[in-house]
Amino acid sequence: MASREEIQKDIEIKLDQGQQQVDKLKLKMEAAGDDASHEWSQALLAAEKQLAAGKAKYEELAAASDEKFNEMWAASKDNWEAFTADFESGWDSLSRKVKDFFS
């Protein structure tokens, strides 16, 4: 089993990558102005909401005692993996649409 530090570092990396992707997309959509569709705006909001939920869970884990961390991680590991897969899948879909728009 990975150590607490390794788990937290992995979560931090994934959250940072997600934030960078969202920030890049925001800039592109701002540049597109009125040409950016409502659908893409809604998808971006959904991605931001998912990212915020991931950050909140991470903060809860980071603040926990070692014993509580292990309990929480055991209970939420599968959910975290599902969350990251959902975020990446949703991001890939949104990213393809945006790339098509900007190409």
N, CA, C and O atoms as a MOPAC input file, in Angstrom:
PM7 MOZYME 1SCF
protein

 N      0.84100 1    -1.18200 1     0.00000 1
 C      0.00000 1     0.00000 1     0.00000 1
 C      0.88300 1     1.24200 1     0.00000 1
 O      1.90600 1     1.29100 1     0.68400 1
 N      0.48600 1     2.21900 1    -0.75600 1
 C      1.22700 1     3.46900 1    -0.83200 1
 C      1.13200 1     4.20600 1     0.50300 1
 O      0.16400 1     4.05300 1     1.24800 1
 N      2.15200 1     5.00300 1     0.78300 1
 C      2.14400 1     5.78000 1     2.02100 1
 C      1.17700 1     6.96200 1     1.89500 1
 O      0.75500 1     7.32300 1     0.79600 1
 N      0.84700 1     7.53700 1     3.00800 1
 C     -0.03600 1     8.70600 1     3.02400 1
 C      0.53900 1     9.82000 1     2.15000 1
 O     -0.18200 1    10.45500 1     1.38000 1
 N      1.83300 1    10.04500 1     2.28100 1
 C      2.48000 1    11.10500 1     1.50100 1
 C      2.38000 1    10.84000 1     0.00700 1
 O      2.13300 1    11.75700 1    -0.77700 1
 N      2.57400 1     9.57500 1    -0.39100 1
 C      2.47400 1     9.22200 1    -1.80600 1
 C      1.04800 1     9.39600 1    -2.32200 1
 O      0.83400 1     9.89000 1    -3.42900 1
 N      0.08500 1     8.98800 1    -1.51600 1
 C     -1.32300 1     9.13300 1    -1.89800 1
 C     -1.66700 1    10.60700 1    -2.05900 1
 O     -2.27000 1    11.00900 1    -3.05300 1
 N     -1.27600 1    11.41300 1    -1.06400 1
 C     -1.57900 1    12.84300 1    -1.12400 1
 C     -0.88600 1    13.50500 1    -2.31000 1
 O     -1.48200 1    14.35200 1    -2.97600 1
 N      0.35100 1    13.13500 1    -2.58100 1
 C      1.08300 1    13.72000 1    -3.70600 1
 C      0.38900 1    13.36900 1    -5.02700 1
 O      0.25600 1    14.22000 1    -5.90600 1
 N     -0.04900 1    12.12200 1    -5.16100 1
 C     -0.75900 1    11.69800 1    -6.37100 1
 C     -2.04700 1    12.50100 1    -6.54600 1
 O     -2.35600 1    12.94900 1    -7.65000 1
 N     -2.78800 1    12.68100 1    -5.47000 1
 C     -4.02700 1    13.45500 1    -5.53600 1
 C     -3.72000 1    14.89900 1    -5.91600 1
 O     -4.39800 1    15.47900 1    -6.76500 1
 N     -2.69900 1    15.47900 1    -5.28900 1
 C     -2.31800 1    16.87000 1    -5.59400 1
 C     -1.96600 1    17.03300 1    -7.07100 1
 O     -2.37500 1    18.00300 1    -7.70900 1
 N     -1.21400 1    16.09000 1    -7.60400 1
 C     -0.81200 1    16.15900 1    -9.01900 1
 C     -2.04000 1    16.12400 1    -9.91900 1
 O     -2.15500 1    16.92400 1   -10.84800 1
 N     -2.95700 1    15.20000 1    -9.64600 1
 C     -4.15400 1    15.09500 1   -10.48500 1
 C     -5.02800 1    16.34100 1   -10.37600 1
 O     -5.57400 1    16.80800 1   -11.37500 1
 N     -5.16000 1    16.87300 1    -9.17600 1
 C     -5.95500 1    18.09200 1    -9.00700 1
 C     -5.30100 1    19.27700 1    -9.71600 1
 O     -5.98800 1    20.08700 1   -10.33900 1
 N     -3.97300 1    19.37800 1    -9.62200 1
 C     -3.26200 1    20.45800 1   -10.30900 1
 C     -3.40700 1    20.34200 1   -11.82600 1
 O     -3.60900 1    21.34600 1   -12.51000 1
 N     -3.30600 1    19.13200 1   -12.34500 1
 C     -3.47700 1    18.92000 1   -13.78300 1
 C     -4.88900 1    19.31900 1   -14.21500 1
 O     -5.06900 1    19.96600 1   -15.24700 1
 N     -5.87500 1    18.93300 1   -13.42800 1
 C     -7.25300 1    19.30300 1   -13.73500 1
 C     -7.43900 1    20.81300 1   -13.72400 1
 O     -8.11000 1    21.36400 1   -14.59700 1
 N     -6.84800 1    21.48400 1   -12.74300 1
 C     -6.97400 1    22.93800 1   -12.65900 1
 C     -6.30700 1    23.61300 1   -13.86000 1
 O     -6.84400 1    24.57300 1   -14.41300 1
 N     -5.15600 1    23.11800 1   -14.25200 1
 C     -4.47400 1    23.68000 1   -15.41700 1
 C     -5.31400 1    23.52500 1   -16.67600 1
 O     -5.38900 1    24.44600 1   -17.48900 1
 N     -5.93700 1    22.38200 1   -16.84100 1
 C     -6.77900 1    22.14700 1   -18.01800 1
 C     -7.97900 1    23.08900 1   -18.02100 1
 O     -8.31600 1    23.67500 1   -19.05000 1
 N     -8.61600 1    23.22900 1   -16.86600 1
 C     -9.77200 1    24.11700 1   -16.76100 1
 C     -9.35200 1    25.56300 1   -17.04800 1
 O    -10.05400 1    26.28200 1   -17.76000 1
 N     -8.22900 1    25.98300 1   -16.50700 1
 C     -7.75900 1    27.35200 1   -16.72400 1
 C     -7.46200 1    27.63300 1   -18.20100 1
 O     -7.79700 1    28.69900 1   -18.71700 1
 N     -6.83400 1    26.66900 1   -18.86900 1
 C     -6.55000 1    26.83900 1   -20.30200 1
 C     -7.83500 1    26.95000 1   -21.11300 1
 O     -7.94800 1    27.78100 1   -22.01400 1
 N     -8.79300 1    26.10700 1   -20.78000 1
 C    -10.06100 1    26.14300 1   -21.49300 1
 C    -10.79100 1    27.46200 1   -21.25600 1
 O    -11.38500 1    28.02000 1   -22.17800 1
 N    -10.74800 1    27.95500 1   -20.03200 1
 C    -11.38500 1    29.24400 1   -19.72900 1
 C    -10.81000 1    30.35300 1   -20.61100 1
 O    -11.54800 1    31.18000 1   -21.14600 1
 N     -9.49900 1    30.35800 1   -20.75300 1
 C     -8.86400 1    31.38300 1   -21.58500 1
 C     -9.31300 1    31.27700 1   -23.03800 1
 O     -9.58700 1    32.29100 1   -23.67900 1
 N     -9.38900 1    30.06900 1   -23.55300 1
 C     -9.82700 1    29.87500 1   -24.93300 1
 C    -11.27900 1    30.30500 1   -25.11000 1
 O    -11.63300 1    30.93200 1   -26.10800 1
 N    -12.11100 1    29.96400 1   -24.13700 1
 C    -13.51800 1    30.31900 1   -24.24000 1
 C    -13.72600 1    31.82800 1   -24.10600 1
 O    -14.59400 1    32.40200 1   -24.76200 1
 N    -12.92600 1    32.46200 1   -23.25400 1
 C    -13.00300 1    33.91600 1   -23.14100 1
 C    -12.60400 1    34.57100 1   -24.45900 1
 O    -13.21300 1    35.55300 1   -24.88400 1
 N    -11.58400 1    34.02300 1   -25.09400 1
 C    -11.14600 1    34.57100 1   -26.37400 1
 C    -12.21400 1    34.37500 1   -27.45200 1
 O    -12.35200 1    35.20300 1   -28.35200 1
 N    -12.96500 1    33.27900 1   -27.35600 1
 C    -14.01100 1    33.00800 1   -28.34600 1
 C    -15.22200 1    33.89700 1   -28.13000 1
 O    -15.99900 1    34.13000 1   -29.05700 1
 N    -15.38700 1    34.39500 1   -26.90900 1
 C    -16.49900 1    35.29500 1   -26.61900 1
 C    -17.84300 1    34.67300 1   -26.91200 1
 O    -18.13700 1    33.56800 1   -26.45700 1
 N    -18.66100 1    35.37900 1   -27.67200 1
 C    -20.02000 1    34.92700 1   -27.96800 1
 C    -20.05800 1    33.67400 1   -28.84300 1
 O    -21.09200 1    33.01200 1   -28.93600 1
 N    -18.93700 1    33.35000 1   -29.48100 1
 C    -18.89800 1    32.16300 1   -30.32400 1
 C    -18.83800 1    30.86200 1   -29.52000 1
 O    -19.12900 1    29.78900 1   -30.04800 1
 N    -18.46000 1    30.96000 1   -28.24400 1
 C    -18.43200 1    29.77000 1   -27.39000 1
 C    -19.87500 1    29.40300 1   -27.03900 1
 O    -20.65000 1    30.25200 1   -26.59700 1
 N    -20.21700 1    28.16200 1   -27.23500 1
 C    -21.61100 1    27.75400 1   -27.05500 1
 C    -21.98200 1    27.61500 1   -25.58200 1
 O    -21.12900 1    27.47600 1   -24.70600 1
 N    -23.27500 1    27.65800 1   -25.35200 1
 C    -23.81100 1    27.46800 1   -24.00500 1
 C    -23.46200 1    26.06900 1   -23.50600 1
 O    -23.17200 1    25.88400 1   -22.32400 1
 N    -23.48800 1    25.08900 1   -24.40000 1
 C    -23.16100 1    23.70700 1   -24.03200 1
 C    -21.74500 1    23.61600 1   -23.46100 1
 O    -21.52000 1    22.93900 1   -22.45700 1
 N    -20.79200 1    24.29800 1   -24.10100 1
 C    -19.41600 1    24.26600 1   -23.62200 1
 C    -19.29500 1    24.99200 1   -22.29000 1
 O    -18.54400 1    24.56900 1   -21.41200 1
 N    -20.02500 1    26.07100 1   -22.14500 1
 C    -20.01100 1    26.80200 1   -20.87600 1
 C    -20.54400 1    25.91800 1   -19.75100 1
 O    -19.99000 1    25.89600 1   -18.65100 1
 N    -21.61700 1    25.19500 1   -20.03400 1
 C    -22.19500 1    24.29200 1   -19.02200 1
 C    -21.21800 1    23.15600 1   -18.70900 1
 O    -21.07400 1    22.76100 1   -17.55200 1
 N    -20.56000 1    22.64000 1   -19.72100 1
 C    -19.59000 1    21.56700 1   -19.50800 1
 C    -18.41200 1    22.06600 1   -18.67500 1
 O    -17.90200 1    21.34200 1   -17.81900 1
 N    -17.98800 1    23.28700 1   -18.92200 1
 C    -16.90300 1    23.86300 1   -18.13500 1
 C    -17.33100 1    24.02900 1   -16.68300 1
 O    -16.56000 1    23.73500 1   -15.76900 1
 N    -18.54400 1    24.49400 1   -16.46800 1
 C    -19.04900 1    24.63100 1   -15.10000 1
 C    -19.09900 1    23.27200 1   -14.39800 1
 O    -18.76600 1    23.17000 1   -13.21700 1
 N    -19.50700 1    22.24800 1   -15.10900 1
 C    -19.55800 1    20.90200 1   -14.53200 1
 C    -18.15200 1    20.41700 1   -14.16900 1
 O    -17.94900 1    19.81100 1   -13.11700 1
 N    -17.18400 1    20.69100 1   -15.05200 1
 C    -15.79800 1    20.30300 1   -14.77100 1
 C    -15.26600 1    21.04300 1   -13.54900 1
 O    -14.57600 1    20.45600 1   -12.71600 1
 N    -15.58500 1    22.32500 1   -13.44300 1
 C    -15.15200 1    23.10800 1   -12.28100 1
 C    -15.79200 1    22.57500 1   -11.00000 1
 O    -15.15100 1    22.53300 1    -9.95000 1
 N    -17.04000 1    22.17500 1   -11.09200 1
 C    -17.74500 1    21.63900 1    -9.92400 1
 C    -17.10200 1    20.32300 1    -9.48100 1
 O    -16.89000 1    20.10400 1    -8.28800 1
 N    -16.79300 1    19.45200 1   -10.44100 1
 C    -16.13500 1    18.18700 1   -10.11800 1
 C    -14.76800 1    18.44300 1    -9.48900 1
 O    -14.39600 1    17.79000 1    -8.51400 1
 N    -14.03400 1    19.38100 1   -10.04100 1
 C    -12.71600 1    19.70900 1    -9.52400 1
 C    -12.82100 1    20.24600 1    -8.10000 1
 O    -12.01400 1    19.88400 1    -7.24400 1
 N    -13.78900 1    21.09100 1    -7.84100 1
 C    -13.99400 1    21.63500 1    -6.49000 1
 C    -14.33400 1    20.51500 1    -5.50500 1
 O    -13.87000 1    20.53400 1    -4.36500 1
 N    -15.13500 1    19.54800 1    -5.93200 1
 C    -15.48000 1    18.41900 1    -5.06300 1
 C    -14.23500 1    17.59000 1    -4.74600 1
 O    -14.04700 1    17.14400 1    -3.61400 1
 N    -13.40100 1    17.39200 1    -5.74100 1
 C    -12.14900 1    16.66100 1    -5.52400 1
 C    -11.22800 1    17.39100 1    -4.56900 1
 O    -10.60000 1    16.77200 1    -3.70900 1
 N    -11.14200 1    18.71300 1    -4.71400 1
 C    -10.30500 1    19.50700 1    -3.81400 1
 C    -10.83600 1    19.46800 1    -2.38400 1
 O    -10.05500 1    19.39300 1    -1.43500 1
 N    -12.14100 1    19.51900 1    -2.22500 1
 C    -12.74500 1    19.47000 1    -0.88700 1
 C    -12.44700 1    18.13100 1    -0.21600 1
 O    -12.11700 1    18.08300 1     0.96900 1
 N    -12.56400 1    17.05100 1    -0.97700 1
 C    -12.27000 1    15.72100 1    -0.42600 1
 C    -10.80200 1    15.62200 1    -0.05900 1
 O    -10.45200 1    15.05400 1     0.97600 1
 N     -9.94100 1    16.17400 1    -0.90600 1
 C     -8.50500 1    16.15800 1    -0.60800 1
 C     -8.22300 1    16.91700 1     0.68100 1
 O     -7.45900 1    16.44100 1     1.52100 1
 N     -8.82000 1    18.07600 1     0.84900 1
 C     -8.60500 1    18.86500 1     2.06000 1
 C     -9.06300 1    18.10200 1     3.29900 1
 O     -8.42400 1    18.17100 1     4.34900 1
 N    -10.16200 1    17.38400 1     3.17400 1
 C    -10.66200 1    16.57200 1     4.27900 1
 C     -9.66200 1    15.46200 1     4.61900 1
 O     -9.38400 1    15.21000 1     5.79200 1
 N     -9.13400 1    14.81000 1     3.60400 1
 C     -8.14100 1    13.76500 1     3.82400 1
 C     -6.86100 1    14.33200 1     4.43700 1
 O     -6.30900 1    13.75800 1     5.37500 1
 N     -6.39700 1    15.45600 1     3.90700 1
 C     -5.14700 1    16.05500 1     4.37300 1
 C     -5.23200 1    16.48900 1     5.83200 1
 O     -4.23200 1    16.44900 1     6.54900 1
 N     -6.40100 1    16.89800 1     6.27300 1
 C     -6.57900 1    17.38500 1     7.64100 1
 C     -6.79300 1    16.25400 1     8.64600 1
 O     -6.75300 1    16.49100 1     9.85400 1
 N     -7.01600 1    15.05300 1     8.17600 1
 C     -7.33200 1    13.92700 1     9.05400 1
 C     -6.08300 1    13.40800 1     9.77000 1
 O     -4.96400 1    13.53100 1     9.27200 1
 N     -6.30300 1    12.82900 1    10.94100 1
 C     -5.21500 1    12.14400 1    11.63800 1
 C     -4.79800 1    10.94700 1    10.79400 1
 O     -5.51100 1    10.55500 1     9.87000 1
 N     -3.65100 1    10.37100 1    11.10900 1
 C     -3.17600 1     9.22300 1    10.33500 1
 C     -4.17900 1     8.07300 1    10.36900 1
 O     -4.45700 1     7.45600 1     9.34100 1
 N     -4.71800 1     7.78800 1    11.54500 1
 C     -5.68300 1     6.69500 1    11.65900 1
 C     -6.94200 1     7.00200 1    10.85700 1
 O     -7.43600 1     6.14700 1    10.12200 1
 N     -7.45500 1     8.20700 1    10.99600 1
 C     -8.66100 1     8.60500 1    10.27800 1
 C     -8.37600 1     8.64000 1     8.76900 1
 O     -9.22900 1     8.24900 1     7.97100 1
 N     -7.18800 1     9.10300 1     8.37800 1
 C     -6.81300 1     9.13300 1     6.96300 1
 C     -6.90700 1     7.73700 1     6.36500 1
 O     -7.49600 1     7.54700 1     5.30100 1
 N     -6.32000 1     6.75600 1     7.06100 1
 C     -6.33900 1     5.38400 1     6.54500 1
 C     -7.76500 1     4.86900 1     6.39600 1
 O     -8.08800 1     4.20700 1     5.40900 1
 N     -8.61700 1     5.17000 1     7.36900 1
 C    -10.01800 1     4.76100 1     7.29100 1
 C    -10.71200 1     5.44700 1     6.11000 1
 O    -11.40800 1     4.80600 1     5.32200 1
 N    -10.50600 1     6.75200 1     6.00800 1
 C    -11.15600 1     7.51600 1     4.94000 1
 C    -10.65800 1     7.06000 1     3.57500 1
 O    -11.45300 1     6.90800 1     2.64700 1
 N     -9.35900 1     6.84000 1     3.44100 1
 C     -8.79800 1     6.43400 1     2.15800 1
 C     -9.31400 1     5.06100 1     1.76300 1
 O     -9.65600 1     4.83400 1     0.60200 1
 N     -9.37400 1     4.14000 1     2.72700 1
 C     -9.89900 1     2.80100 1     2.43100 1
 C    -11.34600 1     2.89300 1     1.95200 1
 O    -11.75600 1     2.16400 1     1.04800 1
 N    -12.11500 1     3.79100 1     2.56400 1
 C    -13.52700 1     3.93000 1     2.20400 1
 C    -13.72100 1     4.69600 1     0.89800 1
 O    -14.71600 1     4.48800 1     0.20400 1
 N    -12.79200 1     5.57000 1     0.56000 1
 C    -13.00800 1     6.43700 1    -0.60200 1
 C    -12.08400 1     6.16700 1    -1.77800 1
 O    -12.20000 1     6.83600 1    -2.80500 1
 N    -11.17600 1     5.21700 1    -1.66400 1
 C    -10.22100 1     4.94000 1    -2.74000 1
 C    -10.92800 1     4.63800 1    -4.05800 1
 O    -10.58100 1     5.20400 1    -5.09600 1
 N    -11.91200 1     3.75100 1    -4.01800 1
 C    -12.63900 1     3.40400 1    -5.23900 1
 C    -13.38500 1     4.61100 1    -5.79300 1
 O    -13.43200 1     4.81800 1    -7.00600 1
 N    -13.96900 1     5.40700 1    -4.89700 1
 C    -14.66300 1     6.62300 1    -5.33600 1
 C    -13.69900 1     7.60600 1    -5.97100 1
 O    -14.03600 1     8.24500 1    -6.96800 1
 N    -12.50100 1     7.74000 1    -5.40800 1
 C    -11.51200 1     8.66000 1    -5.96700 1
 C    -11.10100 1     8.20100 1    -7.36800 1
 O    -11.00700 1     9.01100 1    -8.29000 1
 N    -10.86000 1     6.91300 1    -7.51700 1
 C    -10.47400 1     6.39100 1    -8.82900 1
 C    -11.59800 1     6.58900 1    -9.84100 1
 O    -11.34100 1     6.91300 1   -11.00000 1
 N    -12.84400 1     6.39600 1    -9.40600 1
 C    -13.99000 1     6.63000 1   -10.29000 1
 C    -14.10500 1     8.11200 1   -10.62000 1
 O    -14.39400 1     8.47900 1   -11.75800 1
 N    -13.87900 1     8.96100 1    -9.62400 1
 C    -13.92800 1    10.41000 1    -9.82900 1
 C    -12.90200 1    10.84400 1   -10.87300 1
 O    -13.22900 1    11.59100 1   -11.79600 1
 N    -11.66800 1    10.38000 1   -10.73000 1
 C    -10.63600 1    10.79300 1   -11.68100 1
 C    -10.93300 1    10.26400 1   -13.07900 1
 O    -10.69300 1    10.95100 1   -14.07200 1
 N    -11.45400 1     9.04100 1   -13.15400 1
 C    -11.81100 1     8.48600 1   -14.46900 1
 C    -12.94400 1     9.29500 1   -15.09400 1
 O    -12.90700 1     9.59200 1   -16.28800 1
 N    -13.95700 1     9.65600 1   -14.28900 1
 C    -15.07000 1    10.47100 1   -14.79200 1
 C    -14.58400 1    11.83500 1   -15.23900 1
 O    -14.98200 1    12.32500 1   -16.29500 1
 N    -13.72400 1    12.45100 1   -14.43800 1
 C    -13.22200 1    13.77400 1   -14.78500 1
 C    -12.42000 1    13.71900 1   -16.07300 1
 O    -12.60500 1    14.55200 1   -16.96100 1
 N    -11.52900 1    12.74100 1   -16.17700 1
 C    -10.70100 1    12.61700 1   -17.37700 1
 C    -11.55000 1    12.30400 1   -18.60100 1
 O    -11.29800 1    12.84100 1   -19.68000 1
 N    -12.54400 1    11.45100 1   -18.44900 1
 C    -13.43100 1    11.11000 1   -19.56200 1
 C    -14.23000 1    12.33300 1   -20.00100 1
 O    -14.32900 1    12.63900 1   -21.18900 1
 N    -14.79600 1    13.02100 1   -19.01400 1
 C    -15.54900 1    14.24100 1   -19.32200 1
 C    -14.66000 1    15.30100 1   -19.91900 1
 O    -15.07000 1    16.01300 1   -20.83600 1
 N    -13.45300 1    15.41500 1   -19.41500 1
 C    -12.52100 1    16.39900 1   -19.94300 1
 C    -12.15200 1    16.06200 1   -21.38000 1
 O    -12.09500 1    16.94800 1   -22.23300 1
 N    -11.90200 1    14.78400 1   -21.65000 1
 C    -11.55000 1    14.37100 1   -23.01100 1
 C    -12.66500 1    14.72200 1   -23.98300 1
 O    -12.40900 1    15.22800 1   -25.07500 1
 N    -13.88900 1    14.45500 1   -23.58900 1
 C    -15.03500 1    14.75200 1   -24.45100 1
 C    -15.16200 1    16.25500 1   -24.68800 1
 O    -15.31900 1    16.70100 1   -25.82400 1
 N    -15.09400 1    17.02100 1   -23.61900 1
 C    -15.18100 1    18.47400 1   -23.73500 1
 C    -14.00600 1    19.01700 1   -24.53400 1
 O    -14.17200 1    19.90100 1   -25.37400 1
 N    -12.83100 1    18.49200 1   -24.27200 1
 C    -11.63100 1    18.95500 1   -24.95300 1
 C    -11.72200 1    18.71900 1   -26.46100 1
 O    -11.32100 1    19.57600 1   -27.24900 1
 N    -12.24800 1    17.56200 1   -26.86400 1
 C    -12.40300 1    17.28600 1   -28.30200 1
 C    -13.33600 1    18.30000 1   -28.94400 1
 O    -13.05100 1    18.80800 1   -30.02900 1
 N    -14.45600 1    18.60100 1   -28.27600 1
 C    -15.40600 1    19.57800 1   -28.81800 1
 C    -14.76300 1    20.94800 1   -28.95300 1
 O    -14.94600 1    21.63400 1   -29.95800 1
 N    -14.01300 1    21.33900 1   -27.94100 1
 C    -13.37900 1    22.65400 1   -27.97600 1
 C    -12.27700 1    22.68800 1   -29.03500 1
 O    -12.12900 1    23.67900 1   -29.74900 1
 N    -11.51600 1    21.61900 1   -29.13200 1
 C    -10.46800 1    21.56500 1   -30.15600 1
 C    -11.07900 1    21.66400 1   -31.54800 1
 O    -10.54200 1    22.34700 1   -32.42000 1
 N    -12.20400 1    20.97800 1   -31.75400 1
 C    -12.88200 1    21.06900 1   -33.04200 1
 C    -13.31300 1    22.51900 1   -33.31300 1
 O    -13.18800 1    23.01400 1   -34.43300 1
 N    -13.80700 1    23.17200 1   -32.29800 1
 C    -14.26000 1    24.55000 1   -32.45200 1
 C    -13.11500 1    25.47800 1   -32.80700 1
 O    -13.25200 1    26.33900 1   -33.67600 1
 N    -11.98500 1    25.30500 1   -32.13700 1
 C    -10.85900 1    26.21700 1   -32.32400 1
 C     -9.94400 1    25.83400 1   -33.47400 1
 O     -8.99900 1    26.56400 1   -33.77500 1
 N    -10.20100 1    24.70600 1   -34.12300 1
 C     -9.29600 1    24.30400 1   -35.21600 1
 C     -9.77000 1    24.85200 1   -36.53900 1
 O     -9.13600 1    24.61600 1   -37.56800 1

